[in-house]
Amino acid sequence: TKHIIRQAIDQLNSTSVTVETIRTLMNETASKLPEYSIVMQFKGIGPSLGPRLMAEIGDVTRFTHKGALTAFAGVDPGVNESGSYA
């Protein structure tokens, strides 16, 4: 049992190192893009979330206005103006 637990710990440690290596490479790659400095200034965005956010959004110039990006992200609640409610 001890041997199996030690193997599991070694695998978790190895996975952790791999994840950190990938995060570092993602940040280095993202930092070469022109929007990197803007994204990194957002509150709550760090070296892990920033590159992931940029990867999800892709080319930000395809959004004509901030509402389009908000809708893409799925955080636009929408407005119900079509009628009255009882």
C-alpha positions as CSV (number, residue, x, y, z in Angstrom):
1,T,0.0,0.0,0.0
2,K,2.8,2.4,0.9
3,H,4.4,1.7,-2.5
4,I,1.2,2.4,-4.4
5,I,0.7,5.7,-2.5
6,R,4.3,6.8,-3.2
7,Q,3.8,6.0,-6.9
8,A,0.6,8.1,-6.9
9,I,2.4,11.0,-5.2
10,D,5.2,10.8,-7.7
11,Q,2.7,10.8,-10.6
12,L,0.9,13.8,-9.1
13,N,4.2,15.7,-8.6
14,S,5.2,14.9,-12.2
15,T,1.8,16.1,-13.5
16,S,2.1,19.3,-11.4
17,V,5.5,20.1,-13.0
18,T,4.1,19.4,-16.5
19,V,1.1,21.7,-15.9
20,E,3.4,24.5,-14.6
21,T,5.6,24.1,-17.7
22,I,2.6,24.4,-20.0
23,R,1.3,27.4,-18.1
24,T,4.7,29.1,-18.5
25,L,4.8,28.3,-22.2
26,M,1.2,29.6,-22.7
27,N,2.1,32.9,-20.9
28,E,5.3,33.3,-22.9
29,T,3.4,32.7,-26.2
30,A,0.5,35.0,-25.2
31,S,2.9,37.8,-24.2
32,K,3.9,38.2,-27.8
33,L,0.4,39.2,-28.8
34,P,-0.6,42.9,-29.0
35,E,-3.6,42.5,-26.7
36,Y,-1.6,40.8,-23.9
37,S,-0.8,44.0,-22.0
38,I,-4.5,45.1,-22.1
39,V,-5.9,41.7,-21.0
40,M,-3.3,41.5,-18.2
41,Q,-4.6,44.8,-16.8
42,F,-8.1,43.4,-16.1
43,K,-8.9,43.0,-12.4
44,G,-8.5,39.4,-11.4
45,I,-6.5,38.3,-14.5
46,G,-3.1,36.7,-13.8
47,P,-0.5,34.8,-15.8
48,S,-2.6,31.6,-15.9
49,L,-6.1,33.0,-16.6
50,G,-4.9,35.7,-19.1
51,P,-3.5,33.4,-21.7
52,R,-6.4,31.0,-21.4
53,L,-8.9,33.9,-21.8
54,M,-7.0,35.1,-24.9
55,A,-7.0,31.6,-26.3
56,E,-10.8,31.3,-25.8
57,I,-11.6,34.7,-27.3
58,G,-9.2,34.4,-30.3
59,D,-8.9,37.4,-32.5
60,V,-10.6,40.2,-30.5
61,T,-10.9,42.4,-33.6
62,R,-13.7,40.2,-34.9
63,F,-16.0,41.8,-32.2
64,T,-17.4,45.1,-33.4
65,H,-18.2,46.4,-30.0
66,K,-18.0,45.4,-26.3
67,G,-21.5,44.1,-26.3
68,A,-20.6,41.5,-29.0
69,L,-17.7,40.2,-26.8
70,T,-20.0,40.1,-23.8
71,A,-22.6,38.1,-25.7
72,F,-19.9,35.7,-26.9
73,A,-18.8,35.2,-23.4
74,G,-22.3,34.4,-22.3
75,V,-22.4,37.0,-19.6
76,D,-24.9,39.4,-21.2
77,P,-28.2,39.0,-19.3
78,G,-30.3,40.5,-22.1
79,V,-33.2,42.8,-21.8
80,N,-36.9,42.0,-21.8
81,E,-38.7,45.0,-23.5
82,S,-41.2,43.3,-25.7
83,G,-44.2,43.6,-23.5
84,S,-45.7,44.0,-20.1
85,Y,-45.7,41.5,-17.3
86,A,-48.5,40.7,-14.9
